[in-house]
Structures are given as C-alpha cells and as structure tokens.
Amino acid sequence: MAFVKSGWLLRQSTILKRWKKNWFDLWLDGHLIYYDDQTRQSIEDKVHMPVDCINIRTGHECRDIQPPDGKSKDCMLQIVCRDGKTISLCAESTDDCLAWKFTLQDSRTNTQAYGYGPYGGVYPPGTQVVYAANGQAYAMPYQYPYAGLYGQQPTNQVIIRERYQDNDSDLALGMLAGAATGMALGSLFWVF
C-alpha cells in the first residue's frame, strides 16, 4: 500500500489539551495513522477514514478549541469520528490545512477497488494494480513475494470496499419501535 499524504501536524491531546507535534500518514486504503515521530516506530492512534470519520471541519467550523500560539484559526482541522472522538489538528499554514482537508475528504468518500495478482502486458509479474475512484490504474509492488515461473501463480481477485457497512442496531431499533407501536394501538382498539 502507498501513502497518499504524509507530514507533520500539531494534535491537541484529549486530557491535558496540550498541542503535540505528530507525524501523520494517510494510506491509500483510507487509514490515517499518526506517530510520535517520523521514524514511525510508535503508533499513537489510527482512524479508518471511510468507516470511522463522519465529518471534517476546518477553520472557524472547529468548535471549542483555540489554535496554538502563533497560529491562526484558519490552520485548524478537526476529524469527527463515529465513536464520539474528535481529533483536533493544526497545520503549518492555511494552504497545508486545505491540502489535508481535501485529501482526507477524498479518502473518506471514495470507494476503491483493488486488483491483485500478476498481469500480463502492461503490468510486470509481481505487481499489485490499484484502481482509483476515477478508474485510473496504478501499478504498485505486490505485497506478497512472487512465486516465480515454476511456482503456483496467484489467482486474480478483486476486493471492493464499500463506504457504508450494515448496522444491525438499526434493525433491532426498528423492531422495538414496531412492537411498541403495535402494543399501543392494540390496547386502543380493545376499548372500541
């Protein structure tokens, strides 16, 4: 998998509300991972943007935070997650903030299909072909070692990652509401 965007951002800690400099990597599959430093040895946290993120705020849309000293409110960025967590970030400049915003929004909304396996012709054996949302194909190094000419050839597979996943809690809540409505209407009709 390849990086879509990487760089330094200031992140506000959740408990002490202090600003800390973290290295961020946004991967092609939509995972935003942030580390203590650029060596990527210690993962602080990660967010799967297409699944976990519900909103991205920038500038004056950011609520309940003040930018760090020397930064303007236009450099602010917030990632709002489904579990109620909000990640508050500050970029080096307004342009950098907008670049992160557009890249994160793109990773949150675009469904991608990945083709795996060696492809003859244009793609050499041992490559992974990644299809972007616009249909453009990109050749990447295959993540598993190539078996060689006499080894078993890997089969071609296509994995499509959907943006939304089913949530059984909606079904259960609907059944509960239906049962409550039925009981209320049933007792009303017993009177007549």
N, C-alpha and C positions, 0 to 999 in steps of 0.2 A: 504494500500500500504506500502511497506517496503523500507528502504534505501538500496541502492547499495553501496554507499560510502559517508562518511562524514568526515569533518576535516577543519582545519584552512588553509587558503591560503591568501597571500597578493594580493590585487587587486589595479590596478592603476586607480585613479579617472579620469573621462573623461575631466574635465575642468582644474583643477589645476595640474594634472599629479602627484599627491602625492600618495604614497603607503599606503594603509589602510588594516588592518587585518580584514578579514570577515570569518564567519563560513559558509561552503558550505555543502549542502545536495543534493545528486543525488538520485532521487527516481527511483523505478523500472519501472515506466511508461515513463522515459526519461526526467523528469523535473529537471533542475538544479536550485536550489533556494539558494540565499545567503542572509545572515542576518548580522545585526550589531554584534551580539554575539551568544554564544552557547545556550542561552535561547530560541532562535527562536521566539521572540516576535515582532521584527521589520524587515519585509522583505525589503531588499534593491532592489532586482530585481529577475526575473526568466527567464530562457531560456528553451524552449521545444526543446531538442537536436535533435530529429528526424525531426522536422519541420523547426526550426529556424537556426540551425547550418549548414554551408556549408563547413567549414574547421577547422581543429585543427592543430596548429603549435606548435613546441617545440624547445627549444634551439636556435640555430643560424638561424632557419627559422623565428623566431619572428622579425618583422620589426619595425623600428622607436621607439624602447624602449630600455632603459638601465635598467639593474636589480637594485634593491635597494642595498644600501651599505652593503657589506659583503656577497653578494650572487653572484653566477656565472651565466653566460648566460644559462648554461645547466639546471638551475632550472626554466626557463621561460616557459610559456604556454600561447597561445592565442587562443581564440574561436572567429571565424569569423562568423557573422550572416548574414542572407539574407537581412536584412534591412540596411546593411552597418555598423552596430555597431560591434566593435571589443573589446572583453573583455580581457585585459592583466592581467595575473596572475603570481605569483611566489610561488613556493612550498618551503618547508623547506630544501629539499635535492633533488638530481638528481633522486634517486630511487622513492621518493614520486611523483615527476613530471611525471615520466614514468608510475607509477601506475594510476595517474589521467588521463593521456593521453589515456592509453589502456581502462580504464573504460568508459571514455567519448566517445571514438570511438565506443566501443561496444554498448553503449546506443543510439548512433546516427544511426547506421546501422542495428541493429537487429529489426525485426518485431516480436512482441509478441502477442500471443492470450491468452485471459483471460477467464476462465470458472467460472461462478458464480452459486451459489446455493448449497444446501446440497447434498453431495454424500454419498451413502451407501458404506459399506465395509471399504475401506482403510481410507477414509476421514470422520471424525465425522460430524454430522449435525452442521451447523453454520460456516463452513469453506469456504474460497474462494480458489480455486485452480488456481495457476498461472503457465503457461507453458513457459519455457524459449525457446530461439531460437533453442536449440539442442533437444527439445522435452521433457526434464526433467520436471516433475510436482512438484510443491512446494505447501504445504498446508499453508494458511495464515488465520488469524482470519477474519471472514466475516465482511464487513464494515457496514452492517445494522443488527439490533437486530434480532435474530432468533425468529420466531413466536411461537415455542413450538409444542407439539404434536397435540393439537387440533386447532391450528391456521392454516391459509392457508399456504401451502408450497410454497416457492418462486419457480418460474419456472427457469429451466436451460437456460442460454443464453450464447452465445459465441460472443465476440466482437473482431474483427480482425482490428488492427490498421495498416494501410498501411504506408509505408515510404514516398511516394510522394503523393501529392494531385493535382487534376486538377487545372489548372490555366487558366481562361477564357481569360486573356490578350493575351496568345499565339494565340488563335483562332482569336481574333479581329485583331491582328497584321498581321496574315496570310491573312485575308480577305482584309485588307487595301493594303497589298503588291500585292495581286492578282488584285485588282481593278486598281491600278496604272499601273501595267504591261499591263493590258487589254487596258487601255486608250492610253498608249504609242504605243502599237502595232497597235491599231485601227487607230490612226492618220497616222502611217506609211503606212498602206495598202490603205488609201484614195488617196495617191499620185499615186499609180500604178493603 
